[in-house]
Amino acid sequence: MVIYTPTQARNNFFQLSKKIQANEEIRVTFKSGDAVIVNSDDYDNLLETLYVLSDPVVSHQLQNKDSLEVSSYSTLNNLRDEMDS
């Protein structure tokens, strides 16, 4: 993780955006607390994980993964294609 002050982040915004696109996490330090900048895919994945784990049933099943029944394997893209059709 790369750490910047707000001034450094502002002065190096283009370089910062390249680092974010390369999946590097950026921390900007403020007196009131820090901010973390991640690329949108990482952010979306984090939100999806939090959403899934917030469901008590799914969370319990994941903790007891032996109880999961998997009937078939599919990629996320295949599932999206199925949902779109």
Summary of the structure (lengths in Angstrom):
residues: 85
radius of gyration: 18.7
end to end distance: 40.7
largest distance: 53.0
contacts: 165
relative contact order: 0.10
helix: 59%
strand: 15%
